[in-house]
Amino acid sequence: LQFLIVGFGVLLMAGKFLAYLLTGSTAILSDAMESIVNVVGGLFSAYALWLSSRPKDKEHPYGHGKVEFLSSGFEGGLILMAGLAIIYQSIQRLLEPQALKSLDYGILLTLGAGLANLLMGLILEKRGKANNSPAMITSGKHLQSDAWSSAGLLVGLGLIWFTEVWWLDSVVAILFAFVIIVTGYREVQRSINGILDAADFEVIRNLLGIVSKNRRENWIDLHNLRVIRYGPNLHIDCHVTLPRYLTVDEGHQEIEDIRLLLTQQHEQSIEIFIHADPCVPTSCKICDKQNCPVRSEPLRELLTWDLDNAVSNQKHGL
């Protein structure tokens, strides 16, 4: 699919440059320049998707999924550079405005390209979410952003066509460039967050919801929850407090049950490492286990696992 998108992008790029040659519009040229980013970024994204799908190996024990964040950052950087180049070109044209020609053909070509980008962007984002692929989602959102930018561009071109105020062409191109720059900045920021393993609170809340809904009395406490994303896969670390008198086999079974629960009910591919902690006297305040042989004080309050306490790196108590 990604190579199909790249081929599609090449056709759109050709159409946009044809529109520029027909009209001489800097605004249309800015749209065409962004199409170059789409094609180059699409090729890099295709490589990233191929590499991220490779299995784990000795050199990459967590897999190759991180390359998708690198792909997103690369594409975002290209978008930023394209935006700056458009501003530079537009300022030069603003100082020496030129009459445009064949704007009707340029508007029709831009309209067709915008609709095609919107359709393909929606398809690509949907496929990316289905496969939990950051690179595919980024490409899809970029195509949709390109489509909505084309819609704004069409409004500007229509205004220029009716008024014949030619310097508006450069103004429209500069506004278009700022939209591109904002898009590129967001993609670079998202890529950096992924590479630096920024917390994904939505995923953490989803995991906590699954465990809380199926909570057992032996699962006294859950803390130090960490989620790291490797492309479509999630690596999860956490600590679970268990009754200290359980045998090794019994403790292992409790941990295995948690692992199976999350892998079966969460929509993404998950790799889980759970560390078992023995309970301590202060755990009794939040433990509702019946007939406990080592309880030192009664239950005061069953702790609700939420985003604030689950990521904390310490056992909980009252």
TAMOPE-V782007 format. One record per residue. N is the residue number from 1. RES is the residue in one small letter. OMEGA is omega in whole degrees, -180 to 180 (none if undefined). Layout:
BEGIN
n: {N	N}
res: {RES	RES}
omega: {OMEGA	OMEGA}
END
This chain:
BEGIN
n: {1	2	3	4	5	6	7	8	9	10	11	12	13	14	15	16	17	18	19	20	21	22	23	24	25	26	27	28	29	30	31	32	33	34	35	36	37	38	39	40	41	42	43	44	45	46	47	48	49	50	51	52	53	54	55	56	57	58	59	60	61	62	63	64	65	66	67	68	69	70	71	72	73	74	75	76	77	78	79	80	81	82	83	84	85	86	87	88	89	90	91	92	93	94	95	96	97	98	99	100	101	102	103	104	105	106	107	108	109	110	111	112	113	114	115	116	117	118	119	120	121	122	123	124	125	126	127	128	129	130	131	132	133	134	135	136	137	138	139	140	141	142	143	144	145	146	147	148	149	150	151	152	153	154	155	156	157	158	159	160	161	162	163	164	165	166	167	168	169	170	171	172	173	174	175	176	177	178	179	180	181	182	183	184	185	186	187	188	189	190	191	192	193	194	195	196	197	198	199	200	201	202	203	204	205	206	207	208	209	210	211	212	213	214	215	216	217	218	219	220	221	222	223	224	225	226	227	228	229	230	231	232	233	234	235	236	237	238	239	240	241	242	243	244	245	246	247	248	249	250	251	252	253	254	255	256	257	258	259	260	261	262	263	264	265	266	267	268	269	270	271	272	273	274	275	276	277	278	279	280	281	282	283	284	285	286	287	288	289	290	291	292	293	294	295	296	297	298	299	300	301	302	303	304	305	306	307	308	309	310	311	312	313	314	315	316	317	318}
res: {l	q	f	l	i	v	g	f	g	v	l	l	m	a	g	k	f	l	a	y	l	l	t	g	s	t	a	i	l	s	d	a	m	e	s	i	v	n	v	v	g	g	l	f	s	a	y	a	l	w	l	s	s	r	p	k	d	k	e	h	p	y	g	h	g	k	v	e	f	l	s	s	g	f	e	g	g	l	i	l	m	a	g	l	a	i	i	y	q	s	i	q	r	l	l	e	p	q	a	l	k	s	l	d	y	g	i	l	l	t	l	g	a	g	l	a	n	l	l	m	g	l	i	l	e	k	r	g	k	a	n	n	s	p	a	m	i	t	s	g	k	h	l	q	s	d	a	w	s	s	a	g	l	l	v	g	l	g	l	i	w	f	t	e	v	w	w	l	d	s	v	v	a	i	l	f	a	f	v	i	i	v	t	g	y	r	e	v	q	r	s	i	n	g	i	l	d	a	a	d	f	e	v	i	r	n	l	l	g	i	v	s	k	n	r	r	e	n	w	i	d	l	h	n	l	r	v	i	r	y	g	p	n	l	h	i	d	c	h	v	t	l	p	r	y	l	t	v	d	e	g	h	q	e	i	e	d	i	r	l	l	l	t	q	q	h	e	q	s	i	e	i	f	i	h	a	d	p	c	v	p	t	s	c	k	i	c	d	k	q	n	c	p	v	r	s	e	p	l	r	e	l	l	t	w	d	l	d	n	a	v	s	n	q	k	h	g	l}
omega: {-178	179	175	178	179	178	177	180	178	179	178	179	178	179	-179	177	174	178	178	180	180	-172	-173	-176	176	179	178	177	179	177	180	179	178	178	176	177	-180	-177	-179	178	178	178	179	179	178	178	-180	179	178	-177	-178	-179	-180	-178	177	175	-176	-179	-178	-174	178	-179	-175	-172	-178	-179	180	176	176	178	179	179	178	180	177	177	177	179	178	-180	178	179	179	179	179	179	179	-179	-177	179	177	180	179	179	179	-177	178	178	180	-178	176	-178	180	177	179	179	180	179	179	178	179	180	-180	178	179	178	-180	-179	-178	178	179	179	-176	179	179	178	180	178	180	-179	-179	-177	178	-178	-179	178	179	180	179	180	179	178	178	177	177	-180	-180	175	177	177	176	179	179	177	179	180	177	178	179	-179	-177	-175	-175	172	-166	-180	176	180	180	179	178	-180	179	177	178	-179	179	175	179	-178	178	178	180	179	-180	-180	177	179	180	179	180	179	180	-180	-180	178	175	-176	175	-173	179	179	-179	179	180	179	179	178	180	-178	-178	-179	-177	-173	176	-177	177	179	-172	-174	175	-178	-180	180	180	178	178	-178	174	-176	-179	-175	177	173	-174	172	173	175	177	177	-180	175	-171	-179	177	175	178	180	-179	178	179	-179	177	179	180	179	177	-179	-180	179	-177	-179	-178	-174	178	-172	-178	175	-173	169	-171	171	-177	177	-180	176	174	178	177	-178	-180	179	-176	-177	-177	-176	-180	-179	-180	176	180	-177	-177	-178	-179	176	-175	176	176	-178	176	-175	174	-180	179	-175	-176	-174	-177	-179	180	-176	177	175	-176	177	180	none}
END
